[in-house]
Amino acid sequence: MYLFYINNVLLPVTPSKLSVKIKNQNKTVNLVDGSEYNVLKLPGLSEYSFDCLLPRYEYPFAQYEGEFLPPQYYLSLFETIKVSRQVMTLRVLREENDGIGENIKCTVEDYTIKEDAANGADIVVSLKLKQYEYRKTTIIEFTDKSDNSEVVEKTERPIDKQPQTVQHTVAAGDTLWGIAKRYYGNGAGYTDIYNDNKDVIEAAARQHGRASSSGGWWIYPGTVLTVKDGIK
């Protein structure tokens, strides 16, 4: 049994296949004597691809953490991640707990929406994701000392500081995307707000008769959220 999550949102029908392409960047060059030489380089970024079925109706085999969600909900999620240049989280969980890994950071490279008469009114989306690696910034400083120049390399390290927070009380019509856009200037930070307030959001959803908030899709007036100053 597999479960596929994208940014804490469970896909309703588990993809039947997952392809993981482990890339390398080695390059073969031809020398003047006709021989070949392999130039070894750092590994490339892995690529993940799969097809997912988005039902228009609530089938017995589909899974939802809460109530039925239409295909438009998932299409909006994919488009938001891509357009906002968001780093998303892919999780593939197995019953044996030996999945390809939890919290895989990646980006949506592209996706294809397929409507086929063979699938009835349902939609199939082909997703292509690419591994994302955080990089530190390296600063090169040149110090002139008479005839010789000294090169000093420094690596910036994040400064540990206590983030400032504000308390936001959810009002009618609020969405996590809208709240993130208000405080961060970019709605892509909605996943940070959800993760920081997951217990509160899920508790409110249960109080309103839902099994879950569907990854923060359902939030309710009066819920107090803690919003940190700046996107993490």
Contacts in CASP RR format, 6 or more apart in sequence:
PFRMAT RR
TARGET T0000
AUTHOR 0000-0000-0000
METHOD contacts of the structure
MODEL  1
MYLFYINNVLLPVTPSKLSVKIKNQNKTVNLVDGSEYNVLKLPGLSEYSF
DCLLPRYEYPFAQYEGEFLPPQYYLSLFETIKVSRQVMTLRVLREENDGI
GENIKCTVEDYTIKEDAANGADIVVSLKLKQYEYRKTTIIEFTDKSDNSE
VVEKTERPIDKQPQTVQHTVAAGDTLWGIAKRYYGNGAGYTDIYNDNKDV
IEAAARQHGRASSSGGWWIYPGTVLTVKDGIK
1 14 0 8 1.000
1 94 0 8 1.000
1 95 0 8 1.000
2 14 0 8 1.000
2 15 0 8 1.000
2 92 0 8 1.000
2 93 0 8 1.000
2 94 0 8 1.000
3 10 0 8 1.000
3 14 0 8 1.000
3 63 0 8 1.000
3 91 0 8 1.000
3 92 0 8 1.000
3 93 0 8 1.000
4 10 0 8 1.000
4 11 0 8 1.000
4 14 0 8 1.000
4 15 0 8 1.000
4 50 0 8 1.000
4 52 0 8 1.000
4 90 0 8 1.000
4 91 0 8 1.000
4 92 0 8 1.000
5 11 0 8 1.000
5 89 0 8 1.000
5 90 0 8 1.000
5 91 0 8 1.000
5 92 0 8 1.000
5 93 0 8 1.000
6 77 0 8 1.000
6 78 0 8 1.000
6 81 0 8 1.000
6 88 0 8 1.000
6 89 0 8 1.000
6 90 0 8 1.000
7 77 0 8 1.000
7 81 0 8 1.000
7 88 0 8 1.000
7 89 0 8 1.000
7 191 0 8 1.000
7 215 0 8 1.000
8 89 0 8 1.000
8 191 0 8 1.000
8 194 0 8 1.000
8 195 0 8 1.000
8 215 0 8 1.000
8 216 0 8 1.000
9 74 0 8 1.000
9 77 0 8 1.000
9 214 0 8 1.000
9 215 0 8 1.000
9 217 0 8 1.000
10 63 0 8 1.000
10 64 0 8 1.000
10 65 0 8 1.000
11 52 0 8 1.000
11 74 0 8 1.000
12 53 0 8 1.000
12 54 0 8 1.000
12 55 0 8 1.000
12 62 0 8 1.000
12 63 0 8 1.000
12 64 0 8 1.000
12 69 0 8 1.000
12 74 0 8 1.000
13 52 0 8 1.000
13 53 0 8 1.000
13 54 0 8 1.000
13 55 0 8 1.000
13 59 0 8 1.000
13 61 0 8 1.000
13 62 0 8 1.000
13 63 0 8 1.000
14 63 0 8 1.000
15 50 0 8 1.000
15 51 0 8 1.000
15 52 0 8 1.000
15 53 0 8 1.000
16 51 0 8 1.000
17 50 0 8 1.000
17 51 0 8 1.000
18 48 0 8 1.000
18 49 0 8 1.000
18 50 0 8 1.000
18 92 0 8 1.000
18 100 0 8 1.000
19 48 0 8 1.000
19 49 0 8 1.000
19 50 0 8 1.000
20 46 0 8 1.000
20 47 0 8 1.000
20 48 0 8 1.000
20 100 0 8 1.000
21 46 0 8 1.000
21 47 0 8 1.000
21 48 0 8 1.000
21 49 0 8 1.000
22 43 0 8 1.000
22 46 0 8 1.000
23 43 0 8 1.000
23 44 0 8 1.000
23 45 0 8 1.000
23 46 0 8 1.000
23 47 0 8 1.000
24 41 0 8 1.000
24 43 0 8 1.000
24 44 0 8 1.000
25 41 0 8 1.000
25 42 0 8 1.000
25 43 0 8 1.000
25 44 0 8 1.000
26 38 0 8 1.000
26 39 0 8 1.000
26 40 0 8 1.000
26 41 0 8 1.000
27 38 0 8 1.000
27 39 0 8 1.000
27 41 0 8 1.000
28 36 0 8 1.000
28 37 0 8 1.000
28 38 0 8 1.000
28 39 0 8 1.000
29 36 0 8 1.000
29 37 0 8 1.000
29 39 0 8 1.000
30 36 0 8 1.000
30 37 0 8 1.000
31 37 0 8 1.000
45 130 0 8 1.000
45 131 0 8 1.000
45 132 0 8 1.000
45 133 0 8 1.000
46 130 0 8 1.000
46 131 0 8 1.000
47 109 0 8 1.000
47 128 0 8 1.000
47 129 0 8 1.000
47 130 0 8 1.000
47 131 0 8 1.000
48 90 0 8 1.000
48 104 0 8 1.000
48 106 0 8 1.000
48 127 0 8 1.000
48 128 0 8 1.000
48 129 0 8 1.000
48 130 0 8 1.000
48 131 0 8 1.000
49 126 0 8 1.000
49 127 0 8 1.000
49 128 0 8 1.000
49 129 0 8 1.000
50 126 0 8 1.000
50 127 0 8 1.000
51 114 0 8 1.000
51 124 0 8 1.000
51 125 0 8 1.000
51 126 0 8 1.000
51 127 0 8 1.000
52 74 0 8 1.000
52 124 0 8 1.000
52 125 0 8 1.000
52 127 0 8 1.000
53 119 0 8 1.000
53 122 0 8 1.000
53 123 0 8 1.000
53 124 0 8 1.000
54 71 0 8 1.000
54 74 0 8 1.000
54 75 0 8 1.000
54 122 0 8 1.000
54 123 0 8 1.000
54 124 0 8 1.000
54 125 0 8 1.000
55 62 0 8 1.000
55 71 0 8 1.000
55 122 0 8 1.000
56 70 0 8 1.000
56 71 0 8 1.000
56 121 0 8 1.000
56 122 0 8 1.000
56 123 0 8 1.000
57 121 0 8 1.000
57 122 0 8 1.000
58 64 0 8 1.000
58 68 0 8 1.000
62 68 0 8 1.000
64 214 0 8 1.000
65 211 0 8 1.000
65 212 0 8 1.000
65 214 0 8 1.000
65 215 0 8 1.000
66 210 0 8 1.000
66 211 0 8 1.000
66 212 0 8 1.000
66 214 0 8 1.000
67 210 0 8 1.000
67 211 0 8 1.000
67 214 0 8 1.000
69 214 0 8 1.000
69 217 0 8 1.000
71 122 0 8 1.000
71 123 0 8 1.000
73 214 0 8 1.000
73 217 0 8 1.000
74 125 0 8 1.000
75 113 0 8 1.000
75 123 0 8 1.000
75 125 0 8 1.000
78 108 0 8 1.000
78 111 0 8 1.000
78 125 0 8 1.000
78 127 0 8 1.000
80 86 0 8 1.000
80 177 0 8 1.000
80 188 0 8 1.000
81 88 0 8 1.000
81 107 0 8 1.000
81 108 0 8 1.000
81 188 0 8 1.000
82 108 0 8 1.000
82 110 0 8 1.000
82 111 0 8 1.000
84 186 0 8 1.000
84 187 0 8 1.000
84 188 0 8 1.000
85 107 0 8 1.000
85 188 0 8 1.000
86 107 0 8 1.000
86 188 0 8 1.000
86 189 0 8 1.000
86 191 0 8 1.000
87 105 0 8 1.000
87 106 0 8 1.000
87 107 0 8 1.000
87 132 0 8 1.000
88 105 0 8 1.000
88 106 0 8 1.000
88 107 0 8 1.000
88 108 0 8 1.000
88 129 0 8 1.000
88 191 0 8 1.000
89 103 0 8 1.000
89 104 0 8 1.000
89 105 0 8 1.000
89 106 0 8 1.000
89 191 0 8 1.000
90 104 0 8 1.000
90 106 0 8 1.000
90 129 0 8 1.000
91 101 0 8 1.000
91 102 0 8 1.000
91 103 0 8 1.000
91 104 0 8 1.000
92 99 0 8 1.000
92 100 0 8 1.000
92 101 0 8 1.000
92 104 0 8 1.000
93 99 0 8 1.000
93 102 0 8 1.000
104 131 0 8 1.000
105 131 0 8 1.000
105 132 0 8 1.000
105 133 0 8 1.000
105 134 0 8 1.000
106 129 0 8 1.000
106 130 0 8 1.000
106 131 0 8 1.000
106 132 0 8 1.000
107 129 0 8 1.000
107 130 0 8 1.000
107 132 0 8 1.000
108 127 0 8 1.000
108 128 0 8 1.000
108 129 0 8 1.000
109 128 0 8 1.000
109 129 0 8 1.000
109 130 0 8 1.000
110 128 0 8 1.000
111 125 0 8 1.000
111 126 0 8 1.000
111 127 0 8 1.000
111 128 0 8 1.000
112 125 0 8 1.000
112 126 0 8 1.000
113 123 0 8 1.000
113 124 0 8 1.000
113 125 0 8 1.000
114 123 0 8 1.000
114 124 0 8 1.000
114 125 0 8 1.000
114 126 0 8 1.000
115 123 0 8 1.000
115 124 0 8 1.000
116 124 0 8 1.000
136 155 0 8 1.000
136 156 0 8 1.000
136 157 0 8 1.000
137 155 0 8 1.000
137 156 0 8 1.000
138 153 0 8 1.000
138 154 0 8 1.000
138 155 0 8 1.000
138 156 0 8 1.000
139 153 0 8 1.000
139 154 0 8 1.000
139 155 0 8 1.000
139 156 0 8 1.000
140 151 0 8 1.000
140 152 0 8 1.000
140 153 0 8 1.000
140 154 0 8 1.000
141 151 0 8 1.000
141 152 0 8 1.000
141 153 0 8 1.000
141 154 0 8 1.000
142 149 0 8 1.000
142 150 0 8 1.000
142 151 0 8 1.000
142 152 0 8 1.000
143 149 0 8 1.000
143 150 0 8 1.000
143 151 0 8 1.000
143 152 0 8 1.000
163 228 0 8 1.000
163 229 0 8 1.000
163 230 0 8 1.000
164 228 0 8 1.000
164 229 0 8 1.000
165 226 0 8 1.000
165 227 0 8 1.000
165 228 0 8 1.000
165 229 0 8 1.000
166 183 0 8 1.000
166 226 0 8 1.000
166 227 0 8 1.000
166 229 0 8 1.000
167 224 0 8 1.000
167 225 0 8 1.000
167 226 0 8 1.000
167 227 0 8 1.000
168 179 0 8 1.000
168 183 0 8 1.000
168 224 0 8 1.000
168 225 0 8 1.000
168 226 0 8 1.000
168 227 0 8 1.000
169 222 0 8 1.000
169 223 0 8 1.000
169 224 0 8 1.000
169 225 0 8 1.000
170 179 0 8 1.000
170 219 0 8 1.000
170 220 0 8 1.000
170 221 0 8 1.000
170 222 0 8 1.000
170 223 0 8 1.000
170 224 0 8 1.000
170 225 0 8 1.000
171 221 0 8 1.000
171 222 0 8 1.000
172 221 0 8 1.000
173 221 0 8 1.000
174 219 0 8 1.000
174 221 0 8 1.000
175 190 0 8 1.000
175 219 0 8 1.000
176 190 0 8 1.000
176 193 0 8 1.000
176 194 0 8 1.000
176 216 0 8 1.000
176 219 0 8 1.000
177 187 0 8 1.000
177 190 0 8 1.000
178 187 0 8 1.000
178 190 0 8 1.000
179 190 0 8 1.000
179 193 0 8 1.000
179 225 0 8 1.000
179 227 0 8 1.000
180 186 0 8 1.000
180 187 0 8 1.000
180 188 0 8 1.000
180 189 0 8 1.000
180 190 0 8 1.000
180 192 0 8 1.000
180 193 0 8 1.000
181 187 0 8 1.000
183 227 0 8 1.000
183 229 0 8 1.000
183 230 0 8 1.000
184 230 0 8 1.000
184 231 0 8 1.000
186 231 0 8 1.000
188 231 0 8 1.000
189 231 0 8 1.000
190 216 0 8 1.000
192 228 0 8 1.000
192 231 0 8 1.000
192 232 0 8 1.000
193 225 0 8 1.000
193 227 0 8 1.000
194 201 0 8 1.000
194 215 0 8 1.000
194 216 0 8 1.000
196 225 0 8 1.000
196 226 0 8 1.000
196 227 0 8 1.000
196 228 0 8 1.000
197 225 0 8 1.000
197 226 0 8 1.000
200 223 0 8 1.000
200 224 0 8 1.000
200 225 0 8 1.000
201 213 0 8 1.000
201 215 0 8 1.000
201 216 0 8 1.000
201 219 0 8 1.000
201 223 0 8 1.000
201 225 0 8 1.000
202 212 0 8 1.000
202 213 0 8 1.000
204 213 0 8 1.000
204 219 0 8 1.000
204 220 0 8 1.000
204 223 0 8 1.000
205 211 0 8 1.000
205 212 0 8 1.000
205 213 0 8 1.000
205 218 0 8 1.000
205 220 0 8 1.000
206 212 0 8 1.000
207 220 0 8 1.000
208 218 0 8 1.000
208 220 0 8 1.000
210 218 0 8 1.000
213 219 0 8 1.000
END
